[in-house]
Amino acid sequence: MKKRLIVLIAFILSTSVFIQGCWLPLMPEFNPPPLPQLPDFEPPPMPLDQPAENRPERPGRFTLRYDSESTMNPILALNRDNITLSSLLYETLFILDENLVEVQSLVREWYSEDNEVFTFHILPDILMHDGELLTAIDVTYSIRQAMQNGRHVSKLRGVSEVSSDGELTVTITLSAPNARFVRLLDIPIIRSGTIGERIPPGSGPFMFPHPEAMWLTRFIQHRNYAYMPLSTVYLRVSTDSELTGLFDEGFLSLLWDDPTGAFDIRLNRMHEPRIFDTSSLQFLGFNSNSPALSNPDVRRAISSSIDRQYIVENIMNAPRAGQTIASPLAISPVFNMYDPSWEPPQDPLLEMAALFERAGLLDYNYDGFLERPVGYAEFVEFTLDFIVNVENAHKIAAAEKIANDLRLVGIDVNVRTLPWTNFMEALSDGTFDIYFGEIQLGADFDLSPLLLPGDGNLNFGGMGSIGFAGLIADFLAADTQVEVSMAGRALLDEIRFNAPFAPILYSRHAIYTPTGVISGGAYPTQSGIFHNFQDWSIDLLQLSRLDN
């Protein structure tokens, strides 16, 4: 055996020498087969028949918070976690980008000759989760329902008629021209006739495989199915007290946050914020029935006294920088047609002193506070009653700052912190002088809810006046930059001189994810956290290491 092995080795060596020195035969080209594509690092969903408390939960899954007891109907939903999820399940005619400018989503093309009657042609061949095609009837039904129910009612109040023409054409008629109306059409579209369902069919890239499922699966017939970064999104129910711990330990993969909201998220580890602008305005509201505030000079002086930059930098942005933006005007500085020349050039402190003096407010009895004249050689003391919701620590701190600054210039202020129910009762009853308010405006920056009287408007202090109607209409109808600048100046000057309210800041919201987990084009917007989910890259391996 050993001899045969030696002979074989000698033969191989001699052949090798021959090949290297004399002749090399032509070898066939070698094309190795492609390597098989590895599956995503993603555990399969748990079967529905396994009790939730026995299902293994661990980092490594992209998991979102979910309220299984609240509706997922995107028109009726008020729960913020379910609203966050809804942009995975439902699509809209338009979405707002990070600059609050409209981008077509379910609309193929649209036009309007007068900014009053709008015609929209819907994308063809859009399948919904029930397997049927999206039609103009579904769009018309969804917008009509949003006009009557849920959180979109206010911004659609200018719509007078919605109709469908054929299978893919929708016509919307307004009561008055609005050049930026399409920015209001980030309304989720559901199947016609399903407003009463908890999870109505939509056309989004994900869907519930079953109404009781605790995960979402990719909708295989969605046009962007192949580009989704995940095949499964897991859901988890949690209490507010558990939220930070679950996120810190990797059992929740993303948190949405309003930094100035009542609920304060406290993060204990490295995280990555993505901040986006909103049309949410915080302001001081005045009670016109208060004798001390009946003079517009007094209201304007109070507005001039507000140190907006301090409130933004040292109170609202202190936990997480950059999440509010000071706004001396009622229209946000992030509005894409904002004109810096709208801002007043006056020194606010000098203006404030002159206004108080013109209103006749003087320290008649030399006690360090201003008094209000009521007749010849007579005056009365007054203390402003400033109410604020007790559940919101950020707003309380801002209210105290405003009150302290007013005291320094001689205006006595009493800050009353009230539970939400009592706060709303005081507003309804008019038992206040000033209140700290907030409103989510439409992306067209229609200020009607703050300036016009009527049901549904925030006219708690009776400051609304029909005199603003024409100025608002001109601003909304303005189409070009020149027209917007002129109409905006007229409206904002009237607001500044009459001071029906005092703008303070605009909120910015954020999503937080573990550092390094999400990359690519993850740009959340006010319209939806996941509207461009196909551009996200999600590192599930990084998520799986969070518990190590």
Residue pairs with C-beta under 8 A, 6 or more apart in sequence:
40 230
40 231
40 540
41 60
41 540
41 541
41 544
42 61
42 230
42 231
42 232
42 540
43 60
43 61
44 232
45 209
45 213
45 215
45 217
45 232
45 234
46 55
46 56
46 214
46 215
48 210
48 212
48 213
52 214
55 214
57 236
57 251
58 251
58 544
58 547
59 249
59 250
59 251
59 543
59 544
59 545
59 546
59 547
60 250
60 540
60 541
60 543
60 544
61 232
61 234
61 253
61 540
61 543
62 230
62 232
62 233
62 234
62 253
62 254
62 538
62 540
62 543
63 233
63 234
63 235
63 236
63 251
63 252
63 253
64 81
64 84
64 85
64 233
64 234
64 235
64 236
64 252
64 253
64 254
65 81
65 84
65 235
65 236
65 237
65 238
65 243
65 252
65 255
66 81
66 82
66 85
66 214
66 235
66 236
66 237
67 79
67 81
67 82
67 237
68 214
68 235
68 237
70 77
70 78
70 79
70 82
71 77
71 79
71 82
71 198
72 82
72 85
72 86
72 89
72 198
72 199
72 208
73 190
73 195
73 197
73 198
73 199
73 200
74 83
74 86
74 89
74 90
74 188
74 190
74 202
75 142
75 145
75 146
75 149
75 150
75 152
75 187
75 188
75 190
75 195
76 149
76 150
76 195
77 83
77 86
77 150
77 151
78 150
78 151
80 256
81 256
84 256
84 529
85 216
85 235
86 188
86 528
87 204
87 527
87 528
87 529
87 530
87 531
88 204
88 205
88 206
88 216
88 233
88 530
88 533
89 129
89 199
89 202
89 204
89 206
89 207
89 208
89 216
90 188
90 189
90 190
90 202
90 203
90 204
91 105
91 106
91 126
91 188
91 189
91 202
91 203
91 204
92 105
92 106
92 185
92 186
92 187
92 188
92 189
92 527
92 528
93 104
93 105
93 106
93 107
93 120
93 122
93 139
93 182
93 185
93 186
93 187
93 189
94 102
94 103
94 104
94 105
94 107
94 182
94 183
94 185
94 186
94 527
95 102
95 103
95 105
95 186
95 525
95 527
95 528
95 531
96 102
96 103
96 183
96 186
96 443
96 525
96 526
96 527
97 103
97 523
97 525
98 276
98 277
98 523
98 525
99 277
99 334
99 336
100 183
100 277
100 278
100 279
100 334
100 335
100 336
100 443
100 525
100 526
101 183
101 336
102 180
102 182
102 183
102 185
102 443
104 110
105 531
106 122
106 123
106 126
106 134
106 139
106 189
106 203
107 120
107 121
107 122
107 123
108 121
108 122
108 123
108 124
108 168
109 120
109 121
110 118
110 119
110 120
110 121
110 182
111 118
111 119
112 118
112 119
114 177
115 174
115 177
115 178
115 179
115 181
115 477
115 479
116 173
116 174
116 176
116 177
116 178
117 171
117 172
117 173
117 174
118 171
118 172
118 173
118 174
118 181
118 182
119 169
119 170
119 171
120 139
120 169
120 170
120 171
120 172
121 168
121 169
122 134
122 135
122 136
122 139
122 168
122 169
122 170
123 134
123 168
124 168
125 133
126 133
126 134
126 203
126 223
127 133
127 134
127 203
127 221
127 222
128 134
128 138
128 191
128 201
128 202
128 203
129 201
129 202
129 203
129 207
129 219
130 191
130 201
131 221
132 191
132 201
134 189
134 203
135 164
135 167
135 168
135 192
136 164
136 165
136 166
136 167
136 168
136 169
136 170
137 164
137 192
138 189
138 190
138 191
138 192
139 164
139 170
139 189
140 162
140 163
140 164
140 170
140 192
141 190
141 192
141 193
141 195
142 187
142 188
142 189
142 190
142 192
143 156
143 159
143 162
143 170
143 172
143 185
143 187
144 162
145 190
145 195
146 152
146 153
146 156
146 187
147 153
147 156
147 157
147 159
147 162
149 195
152 187
153 456
154 442
154 449
154 456
155 184
155 441
155 442
155 444
155 446
156 184
156 187
157 448
157 456
158 174
158 175
158 176
158 178
158 181
158 446
159 172
159 173
159 174
159 175
160 173
160 174
160 175
161 171
161 172
161 173
162 170
162 171
162 172
162 173
163 170
163 171
164 170
164 171
165 171
172 181
174 181
176 473
176 476
176 477
177 473
177 476
177 477
178 444
178 446
178 476
178 477
179 476
179 477
179 478
179 479
180 443
180 444
180 476
181 444
183 442
183 443
183 444
184 442
184 443
184 444
186 443
186 526
186 527
186 528
188 202
189 202
189 203
190 200
190 201
190 202
191 200
191 201
191 202
194 200
194 201
198 211
199 208
199 211
203 219
203 222
204 219
204 222
205 218
205 219
205 222
205 224
205 225
205 228
205 533
205 534
206 216
206 217
206 218
206 219
206 228
206 233
207 216
207 217
207 219
208 216
208 217
209 215
209 216
209 217
213 235
214 234
214 235
214 236
215 232
215 233
215 234
215 235
216 232
216 233
216 235
217 231
217 232
218 225
218 228
218 230
218 231
218 232
219 225
222 228
224 534
227 534
227 535
228 533
228 534
229 520
229 533
229 534
229 536
229 537
229 538
230 538
230 540
236 246
236 251
236 252
238 246
238 252
240 263
243 252
243 255
243 265
244 265
244 266
244 267
244 268
246 252
247 255
247 267
247 271
247 512
248 267
248 268
248 269
249 546
249 547
250 514
250 543
250 544
250 546
250 547
253 513
253 514
253 517
253 543
254 511
254 512
254 513
254 529
255 265
255 511
255 512
256 509
256 510
256 511
256 529
257 265
257 320
257 509
257 510
257 511
257 512
258 280
258 507
258 509
259 316
259 317
259 319
259 320
259 323
259 324
259 394
259 507
259 508
259 509
259 510
260 282
260 316
260 323
260 324
260 392
260 394
260 395
260 438
260 507
261 392
262 389
262 391
262 392
264 319
264 393
264 394
265 512
267 512
269 514
270 514
270 515
271 512
271 513
271 514
271 515
272 512
272 513
272 514
272 515
272 516
272 517
272 518
273 320
273 510
273 511
273 512
274 510
274 511
274 512
274 513
274 522
274 523
274 524
275 322
275 323
275 508
275 509
275 510
276 508
276 509
276 510
276 523
276 524
276 525
276 526
277 325
277 332
277 334
277 506
277 508
277 526
278 440
278 506
278 507
278 508
278 509
278 526
279 332
279 440
279 441
279 442
279 443
279 445
279 506
279 526
280 438
280 439
280 440
280 441
280 506
280 507
281 327
281 330
281 332
281 438
281 439
281 441
281 503
281 504
281 505
281 506
281 507
282 324
282 395
282 398
282 436
282 437
282 438
282 503
282 504
282 505
282 506
282 507
283 330
283 437
283 438
283 439
283 450
283 501
283 502
283 503
283 504
284 302
284 303
284 306
284 402
284 434
284 435
284 436
284 437
284 501
284 502
284 504
285 434
285 435
285 436
285 437
285 458
285 460
285 461
285 463
285 501
286 293
286 299
286 302
286 433
286 434
286 461
286 463
286 499
286 500
286 501
286 502
287 293
287 430
287 432
287 433
287 434
287 435
287 460
287 461
287 462
287 463
288 294
288 461
288 462
288 463
288 500
289 430
289 461
289 462
290 384
290 433
290 461
291 372
291 382
292 298
292 372
292 382
292 384
292 433
293 299
293 384
293 433
293 434
295 359
296 497
296 498
296 499
297 355
297 356
297 358
297 359
298 355
298 356
298 359
298 361
299 498
299 499
299 500
299 502
300 351
300 355
300 496
300 497
300 498
300 499
301 351
301 352
301 355
301 356
301 359
302 406
302 411
302 434
302 499
302 502
303 496
303 499
303 502
303 503
304 348
304 349
304 351
304 352
304 355
305 348
305 349
305 352
305 402
305 405
305 406
305 409
305 411
306 402
306 405
306 502
306 504
307 401
307 405
308 326
308 327
308 328
308 504
308 505
309 326
310 401
311 326
311 398
311 401
311 402
311 504
311 505
312 324
312 325
312 326
312 505
315 394
315 397
315 398
315 401
316 323
316 324
316 394
316 398
316 505
317 323
317 324
320 510
322 508
323 507
323 508
323 509
323 510
324 505
324 506
324 507
324 508
325 332
325 333
325 334
325 505
325 506
325 508
326 504
326 505
327 333
327 503
327 504
327 505
327 506
328 343
328 344
328 503
329 342
329 343
329 492
329 495
329 496
329 503
330 447
330 450
330 492
330 495
330 501
330 503
331 338
331 342
331 445
331 447
331 488
331 492
332 338
332 445
332 506
333 506
334 506
335 445
337 481
337 484
337 485
337 488
339 484
339 485
339 488
339 489
341 485
341 489
342 485
342 488
342 489
342 492
344 351
344 496
352 409
353 409
356 370
356 409
356 410
360 372
360 373
361 370
361 371
361 372
361 410
362 370
362 371
362 373
362 379
363 369
363 370
363 371
363 410
364 371
364 373
364 379
365 371
365 379
365 381
368 410
369 381
369 407
369 410
369 411
369 412
370 410
370 411
371 379
371 380
371 381
371 382
372 379
372 380
372 381
372 382
373 379
374 380
381 412
382 412
383 412
383 413
383 414
384 406
384 411
384 412
384 413
384 414
384 433
384 434
385 414
385 416
385 431
385 432
385 433
385 434
386 399
386 402
386 403
386 413
386 414
386 415
386 416
386 432
386 433
386 434
386 435
386 436
387 415
387 416
387 417
387 418
387 423
387 426
387 427
387 432
387 434
387 435
387 436
388 395
388 396
388 399
388 415
388 416
388 417
388 418
388 423
388 435
388 436
389 395
389 417
389 418
389 419
389 420
389 423
389 436
390 396
390 417
390 418
390 419
390 420
390 423
391 419
391 420
395 436
395 438
396 415
396 417
398 436
398 504
399 415
399 436
400 415
402 413
403 413
403 414
403 415
406 413
407 413
413 434
416 432
418 426
423 435
426 432
426 435
427 435
427 460
428 460
430 460
430 461
430 462
432 461
435 460
435 461
437 458
437 460
437 501
438 507
439 449
439 450
439 458
441 447
441 449
443 526
444 476
445 475
446 472
446 476
447 468
447 472
447 491
447 495
448 457
448 468
448 469
448 472
449 456
449 457
449 458
450 457
450 458
450 459
450 464
450 500
450 501
451 463
451 464
451 465
451 468
451 472
451 495
451 500
452 459
452 464
452 465
452 466
452 468
452 469
452 472
453 459
453 462
453 464
453 465
453 466
454 464
457 464
463 500
463 501
464 500
465 498
465 500
468 491
468 494
468 495
468 500
471 487
471 490
471 491
471 494
472 491
474 487
474 490
474 491
475 484
475 487
475 488
475 490
475 491
477 487
478 484
478 486
478 487
478 488
495 501
509 524
509 526
511 524
511 529
514 542
514 543
514 546
516 539
516 542
517 538
517 539
517 542
517 543
518 536
518 537
518 538
518 539
519 536
519 537
519 539
520 535
520 536
520 537
521 532
521 535
521 536
522 532
522 535
522 536
523 532
523 535
524 530
524 531
525 531
530 536
